[in-house]
Amino acid sequence: MTDAKKDSNYLLIERFKAFYLDVKNPQLDKIDEIYSENIFFKDPVHELRGVVPLHAYLTEMSANVRSGRFEYLDQIVSDNMAYIKWNMHFKHPKLGCKTITVRGITQVQFDERIYFHEDVYDLGQMLYEHVPLLGTAIKGLKKRLAM
């Protein structure tokens, strides 16, 4: 990989991280600078194809959180792929008043822009453990399995 290509890849990943840094206010006006028109996006809840559905999903997601931010922990960037390890800290009105922290990893594939984006995280840690009754049961089950 040439130095120019390496610099270009790192710059794209830095723009990607800045795009998502503030969960409540992602930089949606820059979505076309980050993502290919035919982006394939996947997380434990959604599978989307296209920048328009992704924009709609991110708009809805950011409207539903009280606050949030990403803490980027580590990354590996290659010719056309990157892995980014992160913690997402957020508050959601339907999940109580405290800040929830979820650990995850993102894989992106790209040329000039990102055409594949997959987030992997524990949906239970993000959601189910914070629902009354269900959360208590899941935490108890995890504790029993750990013994």
C-alpha positions as CSV (number, residue, x, y, z in Angstrom):
1,M,0.0,0.0,0.0
2,T,1.4,3.4,-1.0
3,D,1.8,6.1,1.6
4,A,-0.8,8.3,-0.2
5,K,-3.3,5.3,0.0
6,K,-2.5,4.7,3.6
7,D,-3.0,8.4,4.5
8,S,-6.3,8.4,2.5
9,N,-7.6,5.3,4.4
10,Y,-6.7,6.7,7.8
11,L,-8.3,10.0,6.9
12,L,-11.5,8.2,5.9
13,I,-11.5,6.3,9.2
14,E,-10.9,9.5,11.2
15,R,-13.9,11.2,9.4
16,F,-16.0,8.1,10.1
17,K,-15.2,8.2,13.8
18,A,-15.9,12.0,14.0
19,F,-19.2,11.3,12.2
20,Y,-20.4,9.1,15.0
21,L,-18.6,10.7,18.0
22,D,-21.7,12.4,19.4
23,V,-24.5,9.8,19.3
24,K,-27.2,12.5,19.9
25,N,-25.9,14.6,17.0
26,P,-24.2,12.5,14.4
27,Q,-22.8,14.6,11.5
28,L,-25.6,13.5,9.1
29,D,-24.9,16.4,6.7
30,K,-21.6,14.6,5.9
31,I,-23.0,11.1,5.3
32,D,-22.3,11.3,1.6
33,E,-18.6,12.0,2.4
34,I,-18.4,8.8,4.5
35,Y,-20.7,6.3,2.8
36,S,-21.1,4.9,-0.7
37,E,-24.6,5.4,-2.1
38,N,-25.1,1.6,-2.0
39,I,-23.8,1.1,1.6
40,F,-24.7,-2.2,3.3
41,F,-25.2,-1.6,7.0
42,K,-25.8,-4.3,9.6
43,D,-26.0,-4.3,13.4
44,P,-27.8,-6.7,15.8
45,V,-31.1,-4.9,15.2
46,H,-31.1,-3.8,11.5
47,E,-29.9,-4.6,8.1
48,L,-30.1,-1.7,5.6
49,R,-29.0,-1.2,2.1
50,G,-28.5,2.4,0.7
51,V,-27.5,5.7,2.1
52,V,-31.1,7.0,2.3
53,P,-32.4,4.2,4.6
54,L,-29.2,4.6,6.7
55,H,-29.7,8.3,7.0
56,A,-33.3,7.7,8.2
57,Y,-32.2,5.1,10.7
58,L,-29.5,7.4,12.2
59,T,-32.0,10.3,12.3
60,E,-34.5,8.2,14.3
61,M,-31.8,6.7,16.5
62,S,-30.3,10.1,17.5
63,A,-33.8,11.5,18.1
64,N,-34.6,8.7,20.6
65,V,-31.5,9.1,22.8
66,R,-31.1,11.7,25.5
67,S,-27.3,11.9,25.1
68,G,-24.4,9.7,24.0
69,R,-20.9,9.5,22.8
70,F,-18.4,7.0,21.4
71,E,-15.1,6.3,23.1
72,Y,-12.7,4.8,20.5
73,L,-10.4,2.2,22.1
74,D,-8.4,0.7,19.2
75,Q,-8.3,0.2,15.5
76,I,-6.7,-1.7,12.7
77,V,-6.7,-0.2,9.2
78,S,-5.6,-2.0,6.1
79,D,-5.9,-1.5,2.3
80,N,-9.7,-1.6,2.1
81,M,-10.9,-2.6,5.6
82,A,-10.8,-1.4,9.2
83,Y,-11.8,-2.7,12.6
84,I,-12.6,-0.2,15.3
85,K,-13.1,-1.2,18.9
86,W,-15.3,1.1,21.0
87,N,-17.5,1.8,24.0
88,M,-20.7,3.6,23.4
89,H,-22.0,5.6,26.4
90,F,-25.6,6.7,26.2
91,K,-28.8,7.6,28.0
92,H,-32.2,6.6,26.6
93,P,-35.4,7.8,28.2
94,K,-37.1,4.4,28.1
95,L,-34.1,2.7,29.8
96,G,-33.9,4.9,32.9
97,C,-31.8,7.8,33.9
98,K,-28.3,6.3,34.2
99,T,-25.7,6.1,31.5
100,I,-25.4,2.8,29.8
101,T,-22.1,1.6,28.4
102,V,-21.9,-1.0,25.6
103,R,-18.6,-2.4,24.2
104,G,-18.6,-3.2,20.5
105,I,-16.5,-3.5,17.4
106,T,-17.2,-2.1,13.9
107,Q,-15.9,-3.6,10.7
108,V,-16.0,-1.3,7.6
109,Q,-14.9,-2.0,4.0
110,F,-14.2,0.8,1.7
111,D,-12.7,2.1,-1.5
112,E,-13.0,6.0,-1.5
113,R,-16.0,5.7,0.7
114,I,-17.4,3.0,3.0
115,Y,-19.6,0.4,1.2
116,F,-19.9,-2.2,4.1
117,H,-20.5,-1.4,7.8
118,E,-21.2,-4.0,10.4
119,D,-21.5,-3.3,14.2
120,V,-21.1,-6.2,16.6
121,Y,-22.2,-5.7,20.2
122,D,-24.2,-7.5,22.9
123,L,-27.8,-6.4,22.5
124,G,-28.6,-7.7,26.0
125,Q,-26.0,-5.4,27.5
126,M,-27.4,-2.5,25.5
127,L,-31.1,-3.1,25.9
128,Y,-32.5,-6.2,27.6
129,E,-30.5,-5.9,30.9
130,H,-32.1,-2.5,31.4
131,V,-35.7,-3.5,31.1
132,P,-37.4,-4.1,34.5
133,L,-37.9,-7.7,35.4
134,L,-36.3,-9.0,32.2
135,G,-33.0,-7.3,33.1
136,T,-33.0,-8.9,36.5
137,A,-33.6,-12.3,35.0
138,I,-30.9,-11.9,32.4
139,K,-28.3,-10.6,34.9
140,G,-29.2,-13.6,37.2
141,L,-28.8,-16.1,34.4
142,K,-25.4,-14.6,33.4
143,K,-24.2,-14.8,37.0
144,R,-25.3,-18.5,37.2
145,L,-23.6,-19.3,33.9
146,A,-20.4,-17.7,35.1
147,M,-20.1,-20.1,38.1
